[in-house]
Amino acid sequence: MKAIKLLAVLIMGSVLVAACSSNGGKTNKNAASEIDEVSVTQIIEDIENIPTPTSIELMEMVNKLGVAYMLDVTNSLANQENYLSTKQKALNLGVYAADLSYDVAYQRKAETEEYLRCILGMASDLNISIDANGISEKFKNNIDNLESLTAVVKDLLKDSQYILNQTSQTETALLFLIGSWVESAYICVSASDLAANNMEFLKVAASHFEYSNTILKYMESRKDNADFAPFYEQFVALQKLVDEYKTDINNSELFENVAGAVKDMRNSIV
């Protein structure tokens, strides 16, 4: 099996989107049989039809909408010592990947370097095959230029190959995806009161909330699995709130309902 360069996918915030991008929309037949009995073609169509940005693009949008950087919104690096199980590490690897994207978007040099080191260490703990030295060098060489650093991340995504042919790898990827989505959503709802252009901000947030339905599809065949059942129930409840919110995205009460569900999910992970 080819080496799995998963870190790039982690940074970008969507494991299956990476598989589609790096292979031009084509999927390996062996991989297809492992994606939780959900049609690969359907997953790709779902993703392409949902205007969902990657984590780094989402954070760039939040920044461009005039939202100030929030010092305490990201998950503390000190917490990584508390994550002992594979499940906890996979979930919070996703959380920290979203946090890294946030710091990159806001050109927080010191934080970017610290979160990158954290991610490299946790990826190693999960036995994910990555070129840590190469990734660190590319970040170091581009750390002072937001456009170049973002381009490096996106290039890594295009070059990445994620082969879904082992159940354990698929589960790690799915747990990561959950953690990354929840943290990105948490940053969005936390920033809601700071947005200078509130209507445009709500549109960005709504596009991210919409992706929760696709994650539900990924979890469908594992909804009775002890690791995934609680998340499945949370995402089902969240999706109902999102559907209500979509009918009137200016309704502050409906937004707060979604925000409360997101915060509860985040608290259950970090």
N, C-alpha and C positions, 0 to 999 in steps of 0.2 A: 504494500500500500504506500502511496506517495506521502511524503511528509506533510503534516497538516499545519499550515501557517495560520493558526486561528486568531492570533492577537490582532491582526488587522481587522478581522471581522468583529472582534470584541470592541475595538475602538469605535467602529462605525455603528454598532448597535443593532445589527440584523444579520443573523447567521444565514438564513435561507436566502435573503436578498443577495448576499455575497456569492452564494453558489450560482444563482441565476446570472449575476453580472459577469463573473469570471469565465463562464462557459457560454456566453452569448444566448442564454435562455435555454440551452440544451441541458439535459440531465442524464446521469448515468443510470442504466436500467437497474443495476444492483442497488443503487442509492434509492431509487424510486420505491422499491419494495419495502424500504425501512421507514418511510415517512408516515408512520402511524395510520396506515390505511387511508390516507387522504391523497387524492389525485395530485401528482406533482404539477400537472398542467393547470389544474384548478387553483392550486396555491399561487402559482406564478401569475395567473390572471387576476386573482384577488389582490395580490400585492401591487400589480401594475395599475389597477383601477382605483387604488386608494392613494390619495395625495399625501403620502406619509414620508417626511424627510428622514434621513438617517440622523443619529444622535448629534453628530457634529453640525449638520446643516440646521437641525432644529435649534441648537444653541446659538448658532450664528443669527438665525431669524430673531430670536429673543433679544439678542444684543442690539441688532439693527433697529428694533422697535423702541429703543430708548430705555430699556430696563437696566437699572444699575446692577452691578455685580453684588451678589449677596454672600457675605463672608461665611455664614453659618449654614448654608443650605445643603452643602455636600456632606457625604458620609465621612465622619472622622477617620483618618488613617489609623488612629489608635485602636479602632474597633477590629481591625483585621486579625488581631491576636485572639479574638473571641470566636472566630469562625474555624471550627475544628473538623466538621464533617464535610464530605464532598458536596453535599447539597448546599450547605451554608457558603462554602467557598465559591461554588458555581454561581449562585444567586448574586453574591456580593462582588464577584468579578464583573458581572454585568452592571451592578450599581457603580462600581469604581470606574468602569469604562465610560458610563454616561457622565460621571463627574469629571473625568479627564477631558471629554469633549467640551464640557462647560468651561473649563479652565483654558483650553486651547482657544475657544471662541472669544474669550475675554482677554487673551494674551497675558495670562497670569503665569509668568515664566517659572517662578519658584514652585507654585502649586503643580504646574504641568509636569515638572521634573519629578516631584515627589509622588504624584499619582501614577506616573509611568513606571517608576521603580516598584511601587506596590503591585501594579498589574503584572509586571514581569515575574515578580516573586510568587504571586498567587497562581499564575499560569503554570509555573514550574511545579508547584505543589500538586496541581491537577494533571501533571504529566502531559501537558499540551506541548507539542513540538513547535518551537519558535526559534528564530534567530535573534536572540535577545541583544547581542552585541551590535548586530546590523541595524536593528530597530532603534536602539539607543543612539547610535552614531547619526542616523538620519534625523532624529529629533534634535540632537545637539546642534547639528549643522544648520537647522532651519528654525531654531527656537525663537529667534528675534523677528521673524517675518511671518505674519499670520497667513498671508496668501500662500506662501511657499510651504508652510507647515501643514495647512489644510490640504494642499496638493499632494504632499507626501502621504498623508493618511488615505486620501482617495486612491492614489496609485497603489498603495498596499492592498486596498480592497480589490482592485481589479486583478492583481497578481495572485490573490489568495485562492486556494482550492480547499473546499471543505467537503470531504467524502463521507456521506452518511451511510455507512455500511456496518456499523456496530451499534447495538442498542445503547450501550453505556455512553458512547460519544453523542448519540442523538439526545439522550436525556440531559447530559451536561450542557449541550448547546441550547436546549429548550429552557433549562433553568437559568442559563445566562440571559437568554432573550427576555424572560420574565423580569429578571432583576434590572436589566437595562431599560426596558419599557417603563417600569414602575418609577425608577429614579428620574428618568426624563420627564415623565408626567408630573412627578412631585416638584421638580424644579419649575415647571410651567405654572402649576397652581400656586406655588409659593411666590412667583413673580407677578401674579395677576394684579396686585394692588399698586405695583410700581410702573406698569406699562404707560408710556406717554400716549400711545395710540391704542386705546383699549379695544376698539372694534377689530383692528387688524390683529392684535394679540390674540383675541378670542378665536379668530379664524385659524390661527396657527395652532392654538391649543386643541381646538376641535378636530383638526386633521390628525393630530397625534392620538387623541382619544379614540378615534374611529378605528385605529389599528388593533384595538383590544379584541375586536371580533375575529380577526385573523388568528391571533394567538389562541383564542378559544378553539379554533379548528385544529390547531397543532396539538392541543391537550385532550381532544375528544376521546381518543382511545386509551388515555391514561387517567381518566377522571376518577377511576376507582383505586388508582395507585396511591399509596399513603403519602408519597412525596408531592404528588400533584393535586390530589383531591381538594385540599383547602384552597389552593390557587384557582382551581377550576370553579369552585363555588363563588369565590370572590369576583372572578372575571365575569361570571354569569350575572351576578348582581350588578356589577359595574356597567355591563353592557346595557342593561335595562335603563340605568340612569343616563348613560350616554345617548341612548335613543330618545329619551325624553328631552335631553338638553339640545339635541340637534333640531328639534322643532322650534326652538327659540333661544338662540345662542346669546341673546342680550339679557336673558332672564338670570339675574344674579342668584336667585334661590336655587335654580336648577344647576347652575355652575357650582355653587357651594356643595350641593349634594354629591356631584362628581368629585369635587376636591376632597370632601371628607372621606369618600371611599378610597381614593388614591392614597391619602395620608395613612389610613388604617392599613392598607396593603404594604406601604413602605415600612411602617413600624413593625410589621410582622416579619420583615426580611432583615433589616439592619440591626 
